[in-house]
Amino acid sequence: MITKSIENIGFWTVEKIERIGRIFIFLFRGLFHIFTFPWQVLKIVEHTWFIGTKSMMVIMLTGIFTGMVLGLQGYYTLVKFGSEGMLGSAVALTLIRELGPVLTAIMITARAGSAIAAEIGVMRISEQIDALETMSIDPVRFIFSPRIVAAVISFPMLTALFDVIGILGGYITGSLLLGINGGIYIYRVTESVVMADVTGGFVKSLVFAIVVTTVCCSQGYFTHLQTRGGFGAKGVSFSTTNAVVNSCVLILVFDYVITYLLL
C-alpha cells in the first residue's frame, strides 16, 4: 500500500515536470522562430485583428463598468474621511497599476484564448499539424510564433484602452452622478499618476501576453497528450477548459510576482 502510494506520487511528479518542460521548450521554439525568415507579416496582422481588434468591445464594456463601480465604492469609502476629492487618484491608480492589466488579460483569455486553444486542438485531432510536419513546415513557427507577436502588440494597447475607459467610467459616477467637481477629478488623475505606474502596467500586460498565448497554444497543440480528456472532441474541450483556467490562475500569480518586484 505504501509502495503503491509512493509510486503514484513519483508518477505524478514526473508527469508534471515533463509537462512544464514541454511547455518551456514550446515557448523557446516559438520565440526563436519569431526572428527567422521569412517573417509571417500577414499572419501577424490577421492574429492581431482577431486578438486585439475583435476584443475591443468587450474590453470597453468591462472597463467602463469597472471604472463606474470603482467610482461608486471609492466615493462612499473616501467620503467617510472627508477625502472624496481624491477619488480620481484612487480610480486611476487602481486601474493603471492593477485592474487594467489583469482584467484585460482575463477578458482576452476568455474571448480569444479559448478560441485559440480550441482551434489548435481541432487542428491536432484532425491531423492538420501532422500534415504540416509531413510537408517540412514547422508547426510551432506556423501556429504559435505569429500569435505571440500579435498578443505582444495587442495586450498593451487594449490595457491602455481599458485604463482610459475605466477612468472615464469613474468620472461618470463621481462627477456626473455623485456631484464631485469634474476639474478636481481630472486634476487628481493627472497629478497622482506618474510614468512608473504606466510602465508597470505595460510590463504586466507584456508578461500576461506571453503567458496567455503560451498556455492557450500549448494546450491546443498537445491535446493528443491529454490523458484525462481522451482523443477527439472531449480532448479538445478538456484542453480548452485547462487553457482558460490555467491562464487565469497564472495571470494572478504573475501579477503578484511582478508587483512585488516593481514595488
C-alpha positions as CSV (number, residue, x, y, z in Angstrom):
1,M,0.0,0.0,0.0
2,I,2.8,2.4,1.0
3,T,4.8,1.4,-2.0
4,K,1.9,2.0,-4.3
5,S,1.3,5.5,-2.9
6,I,5.0,6.4,-3.4
7,E,4.8,5.1,-7.0
8,N,1.7,7.3,-7.6
9,I,3.4,10.4,-6.1
10,G,6.5,9.7,-8.2
11,F,4.5,9.2,-11.4
12,W,2.5,12.4,-10.7
13,T,5.7,14.4,-10.1
14,V,7.5,13.1,-13.2
15,E,4.4,13.9,-15.3
16,K,4.2,17.5,-14.0
17,I,7.9,18.1,-14.6
18,E,7.6,16.6,-18.1
19,R,4.6,18.8,-18.8
20,I,6.4,22.0,-17.6
21,G,9.5,21.2,-19.6
22,R,7.4,20.5,-22.7
23,I,5.7,24.0,-22.4
24,F,9.1,25.8,-21.9
25,I,10.6,24.1,-24.9
26,F,7.4,25.0,-26.9
27,L,7.8,28.7,-25.7
28,F,11.5,28.9,-26.6
29,R,10.9,27.4,-30.1
30,G,8.1,29.9,-30.7
31,L,10.3,32.8,-29.6
32,F,13.2,31.6,-31.7
33,H,11.1,31.4,-34.9
34,I,9.8,35.0,-34.5
35,F,13.2,36.1,-35.7
36,T,13.6,33.6,-38.5
37,F,13.0,34.5,-42.2
38,P,10.6,34.8,-43.9
39,W,8.6,36.8,-41.4
40,Q,4.9,36.0,-41.3
41,V,3.7,39.5,-41.5
42,L,0.2,38.7,-42.9
43,K,-0.4,36.1,-40.3
44,I,0.7,38.5,-37.6
45,V,-1.8,41.1,-38.9
46,E,-4.5,38.5,-39.0
47,H,-4.0,37.4,-35.5
48,T,-3.6,41.0,-34.2
49,W,-7.1,41.7,-35.7
50,F,-8.5,38.6,-34.0
51,I,-6.9,39.0,-30.6
52,G,-6.9,42.8,-30.5
53,T,-9.5,44.5,-32.7
54,K,-12.2,41.9,-32.1
55,S,-11.6,42.2,-28.3
56,M,-12.1,46.0,-28.2
57,M,-15.8,46.0,-27.5
58,V,-15.7,43.6,-24.5
59,I,-12.7,45.5,-23.1
60,M,-14.5,48.8,-23.4
61,L,-17.7,47.4,-21.7
62,T,-15.7,45.8,-18.9
63,G,-13.5,48.9,-18.5
64,I,-16.4,51.4,-18.2
65,F,-18.4,49.4,-15.7
66,T,-15.3,48.6,-13.7
67,G,-14.5,52.3,-13.5
68,M,-18.1,53.1,-12.5
69,V,-18.0,50.5,-9.8
70,L,-14.6,51.8,-8.5
71,G,-16.0,55.4,-8.5
72,L,-19.1,54.3,-6.6
73,Q,-17.3,52.2,-4.0
74,G,-14.4,54.7,-3.7
75,Y,-16.7,57.6,-3.2
76,Y,-18.6,56.0,-0.3
77,T,-15.3,54.9,1.3
78,L,-13.5,58.3,0.9
79,V,-16.4,60.4,2.0
80,K,-16.2,58.9,5.5
81,F,-12.8,60.5,5.8
82,G,-13.7,63.7,4.0
83,S,-11.4,62.9,1.1
84,E,-13.8,62.4,-1.7
85,G,-11.7,64.8,-3.8
86,M,-9.1,62.0,-4.0
87,L,-11.5,59.8,-6.0
88,G,-9.7,60.5,-9.3
89,S,-6.4,59.3,-7.8
90,A,-7.9,56.2,-6.3
91,V,-9.7,55.2,-9.5
92,A,-6.7,55.9,-11.8
93,L,-4.0,54.2,-9.8
94,T,-6.2,51.2,-9.1
95,L,-6.9,50.8,-12.8
96,I,-3.4,51.5,-14.2
97,R,-1.4,49.5,-11.6
98,E,-3.6,46.5,-11.1
99,L,-7.1,46.1,-12.5
100,G,-6.4,47.3,-16.0
101,P,-3.7,44.7,-17.0
102,V,-5.3,41.9,-15.0
103,L,-8.9,42.3,-16.2
104,T,-7.8,42.9,-19.8
105,A,-5.7,39.7,-19.8
106,I,-8.6,37.7,-18.3
107,M,-11.1,39.0,-20.8
108,I,-8.8,38.3,-23.7
109,T,-8.2,34.8,-22.4
110,A,-12.0,34.3,-22.1
111,R,-12.7,35.6,-25.6
112,A,-9.6,34.9,-27.8
113,G,-7.5,32.4,-25.7
114,S,-10.3,29.8,-25.5
115,A,-10.8,30.1,-29.3
116,I,-7.1,29.7,-29.9
117,A,-6.9,26.6,-27.8
118,A,-9.9,25.1,-29.4
119,E,-8.8,25.9,-33.0
120,I,-5.3,24.4,-32.5
121,G,-6.8,21.4,-30.7
122,V,-9.0,20.7,-33.6
123,M,-6.0,21.0,-35.9
124,R,-4.3,18.4,-33.8
125,I,-7.1,15.8,-33.7
126,S,-7.8,16.3,-37.4
127,E,-4.1,15.6,-38.1
128,Q,-3.5,19.0,-39.8
129,I,-0.5,19.6,-37.6
130,D,0.9,16.2,-38.7
131,A,0.3,17.2,-42.3
132,L,2.4,20.4,-41.7
133,E,5.2,18.2,-40.3
134,T,4.9,15.9,-43.3
135,M,5.4,18.9,-45.7
136,S,8.5,20.0,-43.7
137,I,6.7,23.1,-42.2
138,D,7.5,23.7,-38.6
139,P,4.0,23.7,-36.9
140,V,5.3,25.8,-33.9
141,R,6.6,28.5,-36.3
142,F,3.3,28.4,-38.3
143,I,0.9,28.2,-35.4
144,F,2.5,29.8,-32.3
145,S,5.0,32.4,-33.4
146,P,2.6,34.8,-35.2
147,R,0.1,34.6,-32.3
148,I,2.7,35.5,-29.7
149,V,3.8,38.6,-31.7
150,A,0.1,39.6,-32.2
151,A,-0.5,39.2,-28.4
152,V,2.5,41.3,-27.5
153,I,1.2,44.0,-29.8
154,S,-2.5,43.7,-28.7
155,F,-2.3,43.3,-24.9
156,P,-0.6,46.7,-24.0
157,M,-2.9,48.6,-26.4
158,L,-6.0,47.0,-25.0
159,T,-4.7,47.6,-21.5
160,A,-4.3,51.3,-22.3
161,L,-7.8,51.4,-23.7
162,F,-9.2,49.7,-20.6
163,D,-7.5,52.2,-18.4
164,V,-8.8,55.3,-20.3
165,I,-12.3,53.9,-20.5
166,G,-12.2,52.9,-16.8
167,I,-11.1,56.4,-15.7
168,L,-14.0,57.8,-17.8
169,G,-16.4,55.4,-16.0
170,G,-15.1,56.7,-12.7
171,Y,-15.7,60.3,-13.9
172,I,-19.2,59.4,-14.9
173,T,-20.0,58.0,-11.5
174,G,-18.0,60.5,-9.4
175,S,-18.7,63.8,-11.2
176,L,-22.0,63.3,-13.1
177,L,-23.8,61.1,-10.7
178,L,-22.4,61.9,-7.2
179,G,-21.5,65.6,-7.7
180,I,-17.7,65.7,-7.4
181,N,-16.2,68.6,-9.2
182,G,-15.0,67.3,-12.6
183,G,-12.0,69.6,-12.7
184,I,-10.8,68.2,-9.3
185,Y,-11.3,64.6,-10.5
186,I,-9.2,65.2,-13.7
187,Y,-6.6,67.1,-11.7
188,R,-6.2,64.3,-9.2
189,V,-5.8,61.8,-12.1
190,T,-3.0,63.8,-13.8
191,E,-1.3,64.8,-10.5
192,S,-1.2,61.3,-9.0
193,V,-0.3,59.1,-12.0
194,V,3.5,59.0,-12.8
195,M,5.3,57.3,-15.6
196,A,6.4,54.4,-13.3
197,D,2.8,53.5,-12.8
198,V,2.1,53.4,-16.6
199,T,5.3,51.5,-17.2
200,G,4.5,48.9,-14.6
201,G,1.1,48.3,-16.1
202,F,2.6,47.8,-19.5
203,V,5.2,45.4,-18.2
204,K,2.4,43.3,-16.7
205,S,0.5,43.3,-19.9
206,L,3.5,42.1,-21.9
207,V,4.2,39.3,-19.4
208,F,0.5,38.3,-19.5
209,A,0.6,38.3,-23.3
210,I,3.4,35.8,-23.3
211,V,1.8,33.7,-20.5
212,V,-1.7,33.5,-22.0
213,T,-0.5,32.8,-25.6
214,T,1.9,30.1,-24.5
215,V,-0.7,28.4,-22.3
216,C,-3.5,28.5,-24.8
217,C,-1.4,27.5,-27.8
218,S,0.4,24.7,-25.9
219,Q,-2.9,23.3,-24.5
220,G,-4.3,23.0,-28.0
221,Y,-1.0,21.8,-29.5
222,F,-0.6,19.0,-27.0
223,T,-4.3,18.0,-27.0
224,H,-3.3,14.4,-28.0
225,L,-1.3,14.0,-24.8
226,Q,-4.3,14.9,-22.6
227,T,-4.7,11.6,-20.7
228,R,-7.9,12.6,-18.9
229,G,-9.7,14.2,-21.9
230,G,-9.0,11.5,-24.4
231,F,-8.5,11.9,-28.1
232,G,-11.2,13.7,-30.0
233,A,-13.9,16.3,-29.2
234,K,-13.7,15.6,-25.5
235,G,-9.9,16.1,-25.5
236,V,-10.4,19.5,-27.2
237,S,-13.0,20.6,-24.7
238,F,-10.7,19.5,-21.9
239,S,-7.7,21.3,-23.4
240,T,-9.8,24.5,-23.9
241,T,-11.0,24.4,-20.3
242,N,-7.5,23.9,-19.0
243,A,-6.2,26.7,-21.2
244,V,-8.6,29.3,-19.7
245,V,-8.3,28.1,-16.1
246,N,-4.5,27.8,-16.1
247,S,-4.2,31.2,-17.9
248,C,-6.4,33.0,-15.3
249,V,-4.5,31.4,-12.4
250,L,-1.1,32.3,-13.9
251,I,-2.2,35.8,-14.6
252,L,-2.9,36.3,-10.9
253,V,0.3,34.6,-9.9
254,F,2.5,36.7,-12.2
255,D,0.6,39.8,-11.2
256,Y,1.7,39.3,-7.6
257,V,5.3,38.4,-8.6
258,I,5.7,41.5,-10.8
259,T,4.0,43.8,-8.3
260,Y,6.4,42.5,-5.6
261,L,9.4,43.1,-7.9
262,L,8.3,46.6,-9.0
263,L,7.5,48.0,-5.6
